[in-house]
Amino acid sequence: MKKLIALFAVLAIVSCSNEEIGDASTKTNLSSVKITDYSKNTEILSSQELFFENEKLTTIKYFDDRISDYTYNNQNLVSKIIDYNPDGEILITTTFLYNTTGKISEITRISGPANDEILNNKFVFTYLAGKLLLAKSSGNNPAEHSEISLNSNNQFEKQTMFSGALYYKYNFVNGNLEKCAEFDNNGNLTGNVRSYKYTNLPNIDSYKKLLFGNEWKLNNFLCSFYNSNSTVFLDLSENLVSEDVLTFFHASSNYTVTYRTKTDYIFDSSNRMSKMTENNTIESGTTSTTIRPSIKTEFVFTYKD
């Protein structure tokens, strides 16, 4: 479910001084985060473990022996990610540039010699009053453009996709994204809608702060333009998500499927998150029966103290 569709959402774009850019949280003593995907019969489908040193994510080790290494700039923001295959050969190098307030201004993705897929992608972000512009280029091809307009609360209101044939509209209630819906150019709802419910727990702590500083919510969202990772939705709003439902319409076969994710949280005695569990089900919109076994994803957090 994590890579089915990237309907995007939102965050306030808040300025900060250069001195505050990397000072996003108090010391966490976070040591690792283990992320494991299970089938309904508890078979492990995939896993990865994130390792932290001195309040920074340094390495990710994957179940297939791939590794990702992270380095940081003088703003204490992640500046480069290098992905290696099991033989230690470079697959992809991703670099990040930031503006003076710590918001991502550019992301580049370049293939390494061990990668069969040739990548030469660049994403450039421009911040203007009331909107955010994105230019995406690949090699020598002409750039594609997307625009996100902001409402009076500086939250994402509408996003025009690169093709220009579709756009997304967002609805916020009390600082939380309640619905994201897809429309065609004539303003007709396509049937693709994502809706959210929330806990009363504030969404103020995340290991992504250790990568992206005070602008972690915005910067993490911007990364979804290249990795299509829908887990970004867990980080978008004022409160922690309890449930999200994606209704996906297959126009060619006139068939609707509902993807439902319920999320639970466990905290330790120091009020730090120790475990987060996503329970995912896929249902037919016409028969309301499960058409694939449920998949569970667990995030287990460990600390040095």
Order of alpha helices (4+ residues) and beta strands (2+ residues): beta-beta-beta-beta-beta-beta-beta-beta-beta-beta-beta-beta-beta-beta-alpha-alpha-beta-beta-beta-beta
